[in-house]
C-alpha cells in the first residue's frame, strides 16, 4: 500500500474519528470488508479468530511501515 492508501484505510477503520483504532473498530471493519470481498469475488471468506488475527497482524505491519501505529489503541 502507498501512504495515501494506508491513510484511506485508516480513515475507514477509525469510524468514530477519534484518531485511533480500537479493537472493536478493527473487528467491525474487518468483518464488513470480508463480506464485501465475498460478494465481489463470489467466494466464501473465513470469519474465524485465526483469520482475524492474521489480518490484524497484516494491518499492524502496514501501520508500522507508514508510522501510524501510535494511533492504534490495541497496539
Backbone as CSV, one residue per row, in Angstrom:
resi,resn,N_x,N_y,N_z,CA_x,CA_y,CA_z,C_x,C_y,C_z
1,UNK,0.829,-1.190,0.000,0.000,0.000,0.000,0.868,1.246,0.000
2,UNK,0.387,2.266,-0.645,1.050,3.562,-0.590,0.626,4.274,0.696
3,UNK,1.287,5.362,1.022,0.902,6.160,2.193,-0.530,6.654,2.063
4,UNK,-0.892,7.058,0.869,-2.257,7.543,0.633,-3.281,6.434,0.878
5,UNK,-2.987,5.234,0.368,-3.895,4.096,0.577,-3.976,3.720,2.058
6,UNK,-2.836,3.738,2.743,-2.814,3.416,4.177,-3.650,4.415,4.970
7,UNK,-3.512,5.693,4.648,-4.305,6.715,5.333,-5.784,6.579,5.027
8,UNK,-6.107,6.192,3.807,-7.506,5.969,3.432,-8.095,4.804,4.222
9,UNK,-7.341,3.722,4.312,-7.807,2.563,5.083,-7.964,2.949,6.548
10,UNK,-6.982,3.657,7.096,-7.051,4.091,8.487,-8.322,4.911,8.724
11,UNK,-8.631,5.805,7.798,-9.832,6.628,7.924,-11.106,5.803,7.914
12,UNK,-11.124,4.736,7.159,-12.297,3.858,7.124,-12.428,3.043,8.404
13,UNK,-11.300,2.658,8.971,-11.315,1.833,10.181,-11.625,2.692,11.412
14,UNK,-11.113,3.897,11.457,-11.338,4.813,12.584,-12.724,5.436,12.450
15,UNK,-13.746,4.633,12.714,-15.128,5.049,12.442,-15.617,6.169,13.347
16,UNK,-15.049,6.305,14.548,-15.511,7.376,15.424,-14.712,8.665,15.230
17,UNK,-13.717,8.632,14.334,-12.931,9.818,14.045,-12.064,10.279,15.199
18,UNK,-11.791,9.387,16.138,-11.027,9.751,17.321,-9.529,9.801,17.115
19,UNK,-9.053,9.419,15.937,-7.623,9.463,15.662,-6.886,8.201,16.065
20,UNK,-7.641,7.211,16.547,-7.044,5.919,16.873,-8.033,4.822,16.509
21,UNK,-7.522,3.599,16.446,-8.359,2.458,16.068,-8.438,1.502,17.253
22,UNK,-9.653,1.260,17.697,-9.847,0.294,18.771,-9.977,-1.101,18.167
23,UNK,-9.852,-2.097,19.007,-10.020,-3.464,18.528,-11.423,-3.676,17.979
24,UNK,-12.419,-3.073,18.598,-13.800,-3.188,18.125,-13.937,-2.559,16.742
25,UNK,-13.356,-1.366,16.549,-13.419,-0.718,15.233,-12.769,-1.595,14.174
26,UNK,-11.604,-2.170,14.513,-10.925,-3.024,13.549,-11.778,-4.245,13.220
27,UNK,-12.337,-4.880,14.238,-13.136,-6.089,14.018,-14.351,-5.796,13.148
28,UNK,-15.063,-4.720,13.423,-16.242,-4.351,12.621,-15.834,-4.084,11.177
29,UNK,-14.745,-3.319,10.979,-14.269,-3.032,9.621,-13.863,-4.312,8.907
30,UNK,-13.135,-5.173,9.613,-12.637,-6.403,9.004,-13.776,-7.311,8.562
31,UNK,-14.770,-7.513,9.415,-15.902,-8.367,9.063,-16.626,-7.808,7.837
32,UNK,-16.867,-6.509,7.814,-17.540,-5.902,6.669,-16.699,-6.012,5.400
33,UNK,-15.388,-5.800,5.500,-14.543,-5.900,4.305,-14.505,-7.332,3.788
34,UNK,-14.520,-8.305,4.671,-14.544,-9.708,4.252,-15.858,-10.047,3.556
35,UNK,-16.951,-9.533,4.081,-18.266,-9.762,3.441,-18.315,-9.124,2.055
36,UNK,-17.761,-7.922,1.931,-17.729,-7.257,0.625,-16.882,-8.041,-0.360
37,UNK,-15.732,-8.550,0.091,-14.885,-9.365,-0.792,-15.623,-10.618,-1.226
38,UNK,-16.322,-11.239,-0.303,-17.064,-12.456,-0.602,-18.096,-12.192,-1.691
39,UNK,-18.802,-11.079,-1.566,-19.812,-10.712,-2.553,-19.175,-10.340,-3.885
40,UNK,-18.130,-9.539,-3.832,-17.471,-9.044,-5.038,-16.848,-10.175,-5.852
41,UNK,-16.202,-11.105,-5.164,-15.464,-12.150,-5.865,-16.152,-13.508,-5.825
42,UNK,-17.365,-13.540,-5.310,-18.179,-14.769,-5.270,-17.423,-15.954,-4.670
43,UNK,-16.832,-15.725,-3.526,-16.172,-16.827,-2.826,-16.421,-16.689,-1.326
44,UNK,-16.339,-17.785,-0.647,-16.538,-17.778,0.792,-15.318,-17.170,1.480
45,UNK,-15.551,-16.500,2.577,-14.465,-15.963,3.380,-14.487,-16.637,4.737
46,UNK,-13.354,-16.650,5.350,-13.214,-17.298,6.643,-13.316,-16.243,7.746
47,UNK,-14.440,-16.236,8.453,-14.638,-15.295,9.540,-14.352,-15.995,10.867
48,UNK,-13.104,-16.382,11.046,-12.692,-17.074,12.255,-11.708,-16.209,13.027
49,UNK,-11.458,-16.564,14.261,-10.487,-15.831,15.060,-9.103,-15.898,14.432
50,UNK,-8.727,-17.062,13.912,-7.416,-17.192,13.262,-7.292,-16.251,12.071
51,UNK,-8.329,-16.192,11.247,-8.306,-15.307,10.078,-8.252,-13.847,10.520
52,UNK,-9.002,-13.506,11.575,-8.981,-12.141,12.103,-7.573,-11.778,12.577
53,UNK,-6.925,-12.683,13.306,-5.587,-12.409,13.813,-4.570,-12.233,12.694
54,UNK,-4.672,-13.037,11.662,-3.771,-12.900,10.507,-3.931,-11.517,9.893
55,UNK,-5.172,-11.087,9.711,-5.423,-9.775,9.120,-5.038,-8.648,10.064
56,UNK,-5.229,-8.849,11.340,-4.842,-7.852,12.324,-3.330,-7.643,12.300
57,UNK,-2.583,-8.727,12.228,-1.120,-8.631,12.144,-0.699,-7.907,10.864
58,UNK,-1.389,-8.180,9.762,-1.068,-7.509,8.499,-1.367,-6.015,8.600
59,UNK,-2.487,-5.666,9.252,-2.837,-4.251,9.413,-1.808,-3.549,10.291
60,UNK,-1.363,-4.200,11.368,-0.356,-3.600,12.240,0.951,-3.391,11.480
61,UNK,1.353,-4.366,10.672,2.571,-4.229,9.872,2.458,-3.048,8.918
62,UNK,1.292,-2.892,8.293,1.058,-1.763,7.389,1.164,-0.444,8.157
63,UNK,0.542,-0.375,9.316,0.585,0.854,10.104,1.997,1.173,10.578
64,UNK,2.762,0.141,10.924,4.156,0.364,11.326,4.969,0.919,10.168
65,UNK,4.778,0.353,8.981,5.512,0.846,7.807,5.197,2.308,7.531
66,UNK,3.946,2.679,7.739,3.517,4.047,7.451,3.621,4.951,8.678
67,UNK,4.207,4.419,9.757,4.395,5.150,11.007,3.086,5.686,11.579
68,UNK,2.028,4.888,11.463,0.717,5.234,12.016,0.369,4.365,13.222
69,UNK,1.275,3.470,13.618,0.967,2.509,14.672,0.681,3.167,16.017
70,UNK,1.140,4.367,16.247,0.846,5.040,17.514,-0.628,5.403,17.642
71,UNK,-1.376,5.303,16.551,-2.799,5.632,16.555,-3.677,4.398,16.780
72,UNK,-3.055,3.265,17.050,-3.816,2.038,17.247,-3.911,1.769,18.740
73,UNK,-5.128,1.837,19.269,-5.346,1.728,20.708,-4.924,0.369,21.266
74,UNK,-4.981,-0.670,20.459,-4.682,-2.007,20.952,-3.279,-2.460,20.588
75,UNK,-2.456,-1.566,20.136,-1.096,-1.888,19.708,-0.250,-2.354,20.868
